[in-house]
């Protein structure tokens, strides 16, 4: 829901990180220099799965880690999405995760939004309490915007997964696929393109005025960009309904 927020420039940071963050971490542990013994509490990070995004981890202490997320494909200035897993935790260990290279100057994290998290013993997504989430401009990271959130691990055998969103491309595709070939006349799905990983890019169009819960004066879309949903206006792509339908508008959902 943040596609219209202002983007931070930070060209020096973008240029230095674009080549460094070429892939996701895989079973990676970042610990104090010179230490070779892996013990409980030395977190192991992984983002090598669908919709995963974590390019680099810097160890600050057993209780704090700086995380760097990879930019969107073909758009190095856009760095918002994160999704990774953590294991090898210590029971009752409390950690602060700092995602230090966000690209936005404004974010709904400032207004109470918070990341979601699940674990192997609790597979349902839950929101991290907003009181434990902070979004701010950090002088220690070239004045980039940082998302910090505190988290307490309660089960050593669990793997934990913090994420910006609970949705993946597969889960959304499973939701959308039954629409094709169904008898729903007011809803349609059309494949318009393919992503760089050969996934389908779909448009879901709703043409029923009865489903419009409030007057809309422009076309509204839901889009799944880098596997997460945002709202944006597509007035530059499509036009409004005919003049006699000024009180409603067609609703589209773009999945890509």
PyMOL commands that set and color helices and strands:
alter all, ss='L'
color gray80, all
select helices_A, chain A and resi 11-20+108-111+130-132+139-141+169-177+209-211+243-245
alter helices_A, ss='H'
color red, helices_A
select strands_A, chain A and resi 28-29+44-46+56-61+64-68+83-87+94-102+116-119+126-127+133-138+144-152+160-163+187-194+200-206+220-225+228-233+251-255
alter strands_A, ss='S'
color yellow, strands_A
deselect
rebuild
show_as cartoon
